[in-house]
Each structure stands twice: as C-alpha cells, then as structure tokens.
Amino acid sequence: MYTLMVLGRGRLVDALLLSASTERLRVVMPGRSDTSEFRLIEGQWTSESGEHVEVGAILAADIADARRVLGNAQGRARAAG
C-alpha cells in the first residue's frame, strides 16, 4: 500500500506502507536510509521521536485494509482562515 504522510509543519511525504495494524505503521520514505515506525497514542500517530504525524491518504487495493489502519485515529478538522 502507498500512503501520504503529513509530517511536522504540514510537509507532505509519499511513503510505502510496509506493515500496518490498528496501533502501528511501518513505512519507507524517500531520502531516509531506515524505515520509520509510528504508533497510535491517544488517537494520534506518533513518531519514535514523539512528533505527531498524520496519515493524509492510503491507497489500497481493498478499502477494508485502509479502514482497519485508520479506524482508531482521530480525524483532523480543517478550517479556512
């Protein structure tokens, strides 16, 4: 599966989703020599360094896979300003 990660300061990064569960994501991102792991803590995806990130999108062959991964994450309200 492919995903779009929203990192600090709103930076968008394409990533390849290696493994996922309702509580953990493991991805490979361009320009990084190692995989990145994110844990779902109190409804927010959190990096190993404690930075909050968002899953902007997941492209999956089966919608059930995406729902399983995103099911417990809090949504982000966006407002025009």
Secondary structure, DSSP 8 states (H G I E B T S, - for coil): -EEEEE-GGG-EEEEEEEEE-SSEEEEE-TT-SS-EEEEEETTEEEETTS-EEEEEEEE-SSHHHHHHHHTTS--------
